[in-house]
Amino acid sequence: MITIYTDGSSRGNPGPGGFGVILISGSHRKEISKGYQLTTNNRMELMGVITGLEALKKEGEHVTIYSDSKYVVDAVEKKWVFGWEKKYFHGKKNPDLWQRFLVVYRKHKVKFVWVKGHANNPLNNRCDELAVGASENQHLHPDEGYQP
C-alpha cells in the first residue's frame, strides 16, 4: 500500500506555481516538488497527483491519494473525467494533464481522499510548503501545456 499526499499552489491564477508531493511506503518517505513560470492552481494540483503516480516503480500498486483539491478528487471519484475522455475533453480545461493522468492512473488501483486544506493535517501542510517554496524558486520551468 502506497500513500501519496499532494498539493498545488499558484501565486496569481495564472501566475508562477508549484506542486508538492509526499510518497509514503512503509518506513520510506520521499518528497518531490517543482515550480513553473506561468500556470494555474488547478494545473499544479493535477500535476502533483500525476508526478506522485509517475514516481511509482511498479505497476498494480494499491495507492491512496490525499488531496485538498475538489477539482481533482471529484473529477475522479465522481467519474466525471471518464465522461470528459469519451468526449475528447471538448470544452474542458487541462486536457493535456487529464490525458497524462489517465495513462498513469490506469496502471494502479487508486483511491482518492479529500482533505481540508490549510487545516490540521501535517502532511498536507508540508505539501503546501513544498508547493509554495517551488513556486518561489528562481529557476522556474515553463508549463508547456498551459493555454491562457
MARBA-3410 file (N, C-alpha, C, O; in Angstrom, 1 decimal):
148
0.8,-1.2,0.0,0.0,0.0,0.0,0.9,1.2,0.0,1.8,1.4,0.8 ~ 0.6,2.2,-0.9,1.3,3.4,-1.0,0.4,4.6,-0.7,-0.8,4.6,-1.1 ~ 0.9,5.5,0.0,0.1,6.7,0.3,0.8,7.9,-0.3,2.0,8.1,-0.3 ~ 0.0,8.7,-1.0,0.5,9.9,-1.6,-0.2,11.1,-1.1,-1.5,11.2,-1.2 ~ 0.5,12.1,-0.6,-0.1,13.4,-0.3,0.3,14.4,-1.4,1.5,14.3,-1.8
-0.5,15.3,-1.8,-0.2,16.2,-2.8,-0.9,17.6,-2.7,-2.0,17.6,-2.1 ~ -0.2,18.6,-3.1,-0.8,19.9,-3.1,-0.2,20.8,-4.2,0.9,20.5,-4.6 ~ -1.0,21.7,-4.7,-0.5,22.6,-5.7,-0.8,24.0,-5.3,-1.7,24.3,-4.5 ~ -0.1,25.0,-5.9,-0.2,26.4,-5.5,0.2,27.2,-6.7,1.1,26.9,-7.4 ~ -0.5,28.4,-6.8,0.0,29.4,-7.8,-0.2,30.7,-7.1,-1.1,31.0,-6.4
0.8,31.6,-7.4,0.7,33.0,-7.0,0.1,33.8,-8.1,0.8,34.2,-9.0 ~ -1.2,34.0,-8.0,-2.0,34.5,-9.1,-2.5,33.4,-9.8,-2.0,32.2,-9.7 ~ -3.6,33.6,-10.6,-4.2,32.5,-11.3,-4.7,32.9,-12.6,-5.9,33.3,-12.8 ~ -3.8,33.0,-13.6,-2.5,32.4,-13.7,-1.4,33.2,-13.0,-1.5,34.4,-12.8 ~ -0.3,32.5,-12.8,0.9,33.1,-12.2,1.9,32.0,-12.0,1.7,30.9,-12.5
3.0,32.3,-11.4,4.0,31.3,-11.0,3.4,30.3,-10.1,2.5,30.7,-9.2 ~ 3.7,29.0,-10.2,3.1,28.0,-9.4,4.0,26.8,-9.1,5.1,26.8,-9.7 ~ 3.6,26.0,-8.3,4.4,24.8,-8.0,3.5,23.7,-7.3,2.3,24.0,-7.0 ~ 4.1,22.5,-7.2,3.4,21.5,-6.5,4.3,20.8,-5.6,5.5,20.9,-5.7 ~ 3.7,20.1,-4.6,4.5,19.4,-3.6,3.8,18.0,-3.4,2.6,17.9,-3.4
4.7,17.0,-3.3,4.2,15.6,-3.2,5.0,14.9,-2.1,6.2,15.1,-2.0 ~ 4.3,14.1,-1.3,5.0,13.2,-0.4,4.5,11.8,-0.7,3.3,11.5,-0.6 ~ 5.4,10.9,-1.0,5.1,9.5,-1.2,5.5,8.7,0.1,6.6,8.9,0.6 ~ 4.7,7.8,0.6,5.0,7.0,1.7,4.7,5.6,1.4,3.6,5.2,1.0 ~ 5.7,4.7,1.6,5.6,3.3,1.5,6.3,2.6,2.7,7.5,2.6,2.7
5.5,2.1,3.6,6.2,1.5,4.8,6.9,2.6,5.5,6.4,3.6,5.9 ~ 8.2,2.4,5.8,9.0,3.3,6.5,9.7,4.3,5.6,10.5,5.2,6.0 ~ 9.5,4.2,4.3,10.1,5.0,3.3,9.3,6.2,3.0,8.0,6.2,2.9 ~ 9.9,7.4,2.8,9.2,8.6,2.5,10.0,9.4,1.5,11.3,9.5,1.7 ~ 9.4,10.0,0.5,10.1,10.8,-0.5,9.3,12.0,-0.8,8.0,12.0,-0.9
9.9,13.2,-0.8,9.3,14.4,-1.2,9.7,14.9,-2.5,10.9,14.8,-2.9 ~ 8.8,15.4,-3.3,9.0,15.9,-4.7,8.4,17.3,-4.8,7.2,17.4,-4.3 ~ 9.0,18.2,-5.4,8.4,19.5,-5.8,9.0,20.1,-7.0,10.1,19.7,-7.4 ~ 8.2,20.9,-7.7,8.7,21.6,-8.9,7.9,22.8,-9.1,6.7,22.9,-8.8 ~ 8.6,23.9,-9.6,7.9,25.2,-9.8,7.8,25.5,-11.3,8.7,25.1,-12.1
6.8,26.3,-11.6,6.6,26.7,-13.0,6.4,28.2,-13.2,5.9,28.8,-12.2 ~ 6.8,28.7,-14.3,6.8,30.2,-14.5,5.4,30.7,-14.6,5.1,31.7,-14.0 ~ 4.5,30.1,-15.4,3.1,30.6,-15.6,2.2,29.4,-15.7,2.3,28.6,-16.6 ~ 1.3,29.3,-14.7,0.4,28.2,-14.7,-0.8,28.5,-13.9,-1.1,29.7,-13.5 ~ -1.7,27.5,-13.5,-2.8,27.8,-12.7,-2.8,26.8,-11.5,-2.1,25.8,-11.5
-3.6,27.2,-10.5,-3.7,26.3,-9.3,-4.2,24.9,-9.6,-3.6,23.9,-9.2 ~ -5.2,24.8,-10.5,-5.7,23.5,-10.8,-4.7,22.7,-11.6,-4.6,21.5,-11.4 ~ -3.9,23.3,-12.4,-2.9,22.5,-13.1,-1.9,22.0,-12.1,-1.4,20.9,-12.3 ~ -1.5,22.8,-11.2,-0.5,22.4,-10.2,-1.1,21.3,-9.3,-0.3,20.3,-8.9 ~ -2.3,21.3,-8.9,-3.0,20.3,-8.1,-2.9,19.0,-8.9,-2.5,17.9,-8.4
-3.3,19.0,-10.2,-3.3,17.8,-11.0,-1.9,17.3,-11.3,-1.6,16.1,-11.3 ~ -0.9,18.2,-11.5,0.5,17.9,-11.8,1.1,17.2,-10.6,1.9,16.2,-10.8 ~ 0.7,17.6,-9.4,1.2,16.9,-8.2,0.8,15.4,-8.2,1.6,14.6,-7.9 ~ -0.5,15.2,-8.5,-1.0,13.8,-8.5,-0.3,13.0,-9.5,0.1,11.9,-9.3 ~ -0.2,13.6,-10.7,0.5,12.9,-11.8,1.9,12.5,-11.4,2.3,11.4,-11.6
2.6,13.5,-10.9,4.0,13.3,-10.5,4.2,12.2,-9.5,5.0,11.3,-9.5 ~ 3.3,12.2,-8.5,3.3,11.1,-7.5,3.1,9.8,-8.1,3.8,8.8,-7.7 ~ 2.1,9.6,-8.9,1.8,8.3,-9.6,3.0,7.9,-10.5,3.3,6.7,-10.5 ~ 3.5,8.9,-11.2,4.6,8.5,-12.1,5.9,8.1,-11.4,6.8,7.5,-12.0 ~ 6.0,8.5,-10.1,7.2,8.2,-9.3,7.2,6.7,-8.9,8.2,6.2,-8.4
6.0,6.1,-9.0,5.9,4.7,-8.5,6.7,3.8,-9.5,6.6,3.9,-10.7 ~ 7.5,2.8,-8.9,8.4,2.0,-9.7,7.7,0.8,-10.3,8.1,0.3,-11.3 ~ 6.6,0.2,-9.6,6.0,-1.0,-10.1,4.5,-0.7,-10.4,3.9,0.2,-9.8 ~ 4.0,-1.4,-11.4,2.6,-1.2,-11.7,1.7,-2.1,-10.8,2.2,-3.0,-10.2 ~ 0.4,-1.7,-10.8,-0.5,-2.5,-10.0,-0.5,-2.2,-8.5,-1.0,-3.0,-7.7
0.1,-1.1,-8.1,0.1,-0.7,-6.7,-1.2,-0.3,-6.2,-2.0,0.3,-6.9 ~ -1.5,-0.6,-4.9,-2.7,0.0,-4.2,-2.3,1.3,-3.7,-1.4,1.4,-2.9 ~ -2.9,2.4,-4.2,-2.5,3.8,-3.8,-3.7,4.6,-3.3,-4.8,4.5,-3.8 ~ -3.4,5.2,-2.2,-4.4,6.2,-1.7,-3.8,7.6,-1.8,-2.7,7.8,-1.3 ~ -4.5,8.5,-2.5,-4.0,9.8,-2.7,-4.8,10.8,-1.9,-6.1,10.8,-2.0
-4.2,11.6,-1.0,-4.8,12.6,-0.2,-4.6,13.9,-0.9,-3.4,14.3,-1.1 ~ -5.6,14.6,-1.2,-5.5,15.9,-1.9,-6.6,16.9,-1.3,-7.7,16.4,-0.9 ~ -6.3,18.2,-1.3,-7.2,19.2,-0.9,-7.9,19.8,-2.1,-8.6,20.8,-2.0 ~ -7.7,19.2,-3.3,-8.3,19.7,-4.5,-9.6,19.0,-4.8,-9.6,17.9,-5.2 ~ -10.7,19.7,-4.6,-12.0,19.2,-5.0,-12.0,19.0,-6.6,-12.7,18.1,-7.0
-11.3,19.8,-7.3,-11.3,19.7,-8.7,-10.8,18.3,-9.1,-11.4,17.7,-10.0 ~ -9.7,17.9,-8.5,-9.1,16.6,-8.9,-9.9,15.5,-8.3,-10.3,14.5,-9.0 ~ -10.1,15.5,-7.0,-10.8,14.4,-6.3,-12.2,14.2,-6.8,-12.5,13.0,-7.1 ~ -13.0,15.2,-7.0,-14.3,15.0,-7.5,-14.3,14.5,-9.0,-15.1,13.6,-9.3 ~ -13.4,15.0,-9.8,-13.3,14.6,-11.2,-13.1,13.1,-11.3,-13.7,12.5,-12.2
-12.3,12.5,-10.4,-12.0,11.1,-10.5,-13.1,10.3,-9.7,-13.7,9.3,-10.2 ~ -13.3,10.7,-8.4,-14.2,9.9,-7.6,-15.7,9.9,-8.1,-16.4,8.9,-7.9 ~ -16.1,11.0,-8.7,-17.4,11.1,-9.2,-17.5,10.7,-10.7,-18.5,10.8,-11.4 ~ -16.3,10.2,-11.2,-16.1,9.7,-12.6,-16.4,10.7,-13.7,-16.7,10.2,-14.8 ~ -16.3,12.0,-13.4,-16.5,12.9,-14.5,-15.5,12.8,-15.5,-15.8,13.0,-16.7
-14.2,12.6,-15.1,-13.1,12.6,-16.1,-13.3,11.5,-17.2,-12.8,11.7,-18.3 ~ -14.0,10.4,-16.9,-14.2,9.4,-17.8,-15.2,9.8,-18.9,-15.1,9.4,-20.1 ~ -16.2,10.6,-18.5,-17.1,11.2,-19.5,-16.4,12.2,-20.3,-16.6,12.3,-21.5 ~ -15.5,13.0,-19.7,-14.8,14.0,-20.5,-13.9,13.3,-21.5,-13.8,13.8,-22.6 ~ -13.3,12.2,-21.1,-12.4,11.5,-22.0,-13.2,11.0,-23.2,-12.8,11.1,-24.4
-14.4,10.5,-23.0,-15.3,10.0,-24.1,-15.6,11.1,-25.1,-15.9,10.8,-26.3 ~ -15.6,12.3,-24.6,-15.9,13.5,-25.5,-14.7,14.2,-25.9,-14.7,15.4,-26.3 ~ -13.5,13.5,-25.8,-12.2,14.0,-26.1,-11.9,15.3,-25.4,-11.2,16.2,-26.0 ~ -12.4,15.5,-24.2,-12.1,16.7,-23.4,-12.6,18.0,-24.0,-12.1,19.0,-23.7 ~ -13.5,17.9,-24.9,-14.0,19.0,-25.6,-14.6,20.0,-24.6,-15.5,19.7,-23.8
-14.1,21.3,-24.6,-14.6,22.3,-23.8,-14.0,22.2,-22.3,-14.4,23.1,-21.5 ~ -13.2,21.3,-22.1,-12.6,21.1,-20.7,-11.2,21.7,-20.7,-10.5,21.7,-21.6 ~ -10.9,22.2,-19.5,-9.5,22.8,-19.3,-8.5,21.7,-19.0,-8.9,20.6,-18.4 ~ -7.3,21.9,-19.3,-6.2,21.0,-18.9,-6.3,19.6,-19.5,-6.0,18.6,-18.9 ~ -6.7,19.5,-20.8,-6.8,18.1,-21.4,-5.5,17.4,-21.5,-5.5,16.2,-21.4
-4.4,18.1,-21.6,-3.1,17.5,-21.7,-2.8,16.8,-20.4,-2.3,15.7,-20.4 ~ -3.1,17.4,-19.3,-2.8,16.8,-18.0,-3.8,15.7,-17.7,-3.4,14.7,-17.1 ~ -5.0,15.9,-18.0,-6.0,14.8,-17.7,-5.7,13.5,-18.5,-5.8,12.4,-18.0 ~ -5.2,13.7,-19.8,-4.8,12.5,-20.6,-3.6,11.9,-20.0,-3.6,10.6,-19.9 ~ -2.7,12.6,-19.6,-1.5,12.1,-18.9,-1.8,11.4,-17.6,-1.3,10.3,-17.3
-2.7,12.0,-16.8,-3.2,11.4,-15.6,-3.8,10.0,-15.9,-3.5,9.1,-15.2 ~ -4.7,9.9,-16.8,-5.4,8.7,-17.1,-4.5,7.5,-17.4,-4.7,6.4,-17.1 ~ -3.4,7.8,-18.2,-2.5,6.8,-18.5,-1.8,6.2,-17.3,-1.8,5.0,-17.1 ~ -1.4,7.0,-16.3,-0.7,6.5,-15.1,-1.7,6.0,-14.1,-1.4,5.1,-13.4 ~ -2.9,6.6,-14.1,-3.9,6.2,-13.1,-4.3,4.7,-13.4,-4.6,4.0,-12.5
-4.4,4.4,-14.7,-4.9,3.0,-15.1,-3.8,2.0,-14.8,-4.1,0.8,-15.0 ~ -2.6,2.3,-14.4,-1.6,1.4,-14.1,-1.7,0.9,-12.7,-0.9,0.0,-12.3 ~ -2.5,1.5,-11.9,-2.6,1.2,-10.4,-4.0,1.1,-10.0,-5.0,1.4,-10.7 ~ -4.2,0.7,-8.7,-5.5,0.7,-8.1,-5.5,1.9,-7.1,-5.0,1.9,-6.0 ~ -6.2,3.0,-7.6,-6.1,4.3,-6.9,-7.4,4.7,-6.3,-8.5,4.5,-6.9
-7.3,5.2,-5.1,-8.4,5.7,-4.4,-8.0,7.1,-3.9,-6.9,7.4,-3.5 ~ -9.0,8.1,-4.0,-8.7,9.5,-3.6,-9.5,9.8,-2.3,-10.6,9.3,-2.1 ~ -8.8,10.6,-1.5,-9.4,11.1,-0.3,-9.2,12.6,-0.2,-8.1,13.1,-0.3 ~ -10.3,13.3,-0.1,-10.2,14.7,0.0,-9.9,15.1,1.5,-10.5,14.6,2.4 ~ -9.0,16.0,1.6,-8.6,16.6,2.9,-8.8,18.1,2.9,-8.6,18.7,1.9
-9.2,18.6,4.0,-9.3,20.1,4.1,-8.0,20.7,4.0,-7.1,20.4,4.8 ~ -7.8,21.7,3.1,-6.5,22.4,3.0,-6.3,23.4,4.1,-7.2,23.9,4.7 ~ -5.0,23.6,4.4,-4.6,24.6,5.5,-5.3,24.3,6.8,-5.6,25.2,7.6 ~ -5.4,23.0,7.1,-6.1,22.6,8.4,-5.0,21.9,9.2,-3.8,22.1,9.1 ~ -5.5,21.0,10.1,-4.6,20.3,11.0,-4.1,19.0,10.4,-4.1,17.9,11.1
-3.6,19.0,9.2,-3.1,17.8,8.6,-1.6,18.1,8.2,-1.3,18.7,7.2 ~ -0.7,17.6,9.1,0.7,17.9,8.9,1.3,17.6,7.5,2.1,18.3,7.0 ~ 0.9,16.4,6.9,1.4,16.0,5.6,0.9,16.9,4.5,1.6,17.3,3.6 ~ -0.4,17.3,4.6,-1.0,18.2,3.6,-0.3,19.6,3.7,0.0,20.2,2.7 ~ -0.1,20.0,5.0,0.6,21.3,5.2,2.0,21.3,4.7,2.5,22.3,4.1
2.7,20.1,4.8,4.0,20.0,4.3,4.0,20.1,2.8,4.9,20.7,2.2 ~ 3.1,19.5,2.1,2.9,19.5,0.7,2.7,21.0,0.2,3.3,21.4,-0.8 ~ 1.9,21.7,1.0,1.7,23.1,0.7,3.0,23.9,0.8,3.3,24.8,-0.1 ~ 3.8,23.6,1.8,5.1,24.3,2.0,6.0,24.0,0.8,6.6,24.9,0.2 ~ 6.0,22.7,0.4,6.8,22.3,-0.8,6.3,23.1,-2.1,7.1,23.6,-2.9
5.0,23.1,-2.3,4.4,23.8,-3.5,4.7,25.3,-3.5,5.2,25.8,-4.5 ~ 4.5,25.9,-2.4,4.8,27.4,-2.3,6.3,27.6,-2.5,6.7,28.5,-3.2 ~ 7.1,26.9,-1.8,8.5,27.0,-2.0,9.0,26.8,-3.4,9.8,27.6,-3.9 ~ 8.4,25.8,-4.1,8.8,25.6,-5.5,8.4,26.7,-6.4,9.1,27.1,-7.3 ~ 7.2,27.3,-6.1,6.7,28.5,-6.9,7.6,29.7,-6.7,7.6,30.6,-7.5
8.3,29.8,-5.6,9.1,30.9,-5.3,10.6,30.8,-5.7,11.4,31.7,-5.5 ~ 10.9,29.6,-6.3,12.2,29.3,-6.7,12.6,30.2,-7.8,11.8,30.6,-8.6 ~ 13.9,30.5,-8.0,14.4,31.4,-9.0,14.5,30.6,-10.4,14.5,31.3,-11.4 ~ 14.5,29.3,-10.4,14.7,28.5,-11.6,13.4,27.8,-11.9,13.2,26.6,-11.7 ~ 12.4,28.6,-12.3,11.1,28.0,-12.7,11.0,27.5,-14.1,11.7,28.0,-15.0
10.3,26.4,-14.3,10.2,25.7,-15.5,9.0,26.2,-16.3,8.0,26.7,-15.7 ~ 9.0,26.2,-17.7,7.8,26.5,-18.4,6.8,25.4,-18.3,7.1,24.2,-18.2 ~ 5.5,25.8,-18.2,4.4,24.8,-18.2,4.0,24.7,-19.6,3.1,25.4,-20.1 ~ 4.6,23.7,-20.3,4.4,23.6,-21.8,3.0,23.5,-22.2,2.6,23.9,-23.3 ~ 2.1,22.9,-21.4,0.7,22.7,-21.9,-0.2,23.7,-21.5,-1.4,23.7,-21.8
0.3,24.8,-20.8,-0.7,25.8,-20.3,-1.1,26.6,-21.5,-0.3,27.2,-22.2 ~ -2.5,26.8,-21.6,-3.1,27.6,-22.6,-3.9,28.7,-21.9,-4.9,28.4,-21.3 ~ -3.5,30.0,-21.9,-4.3,31.0,-21.2,-5.7,31.1,-21.8,-6.5,32.0,-21.4
END
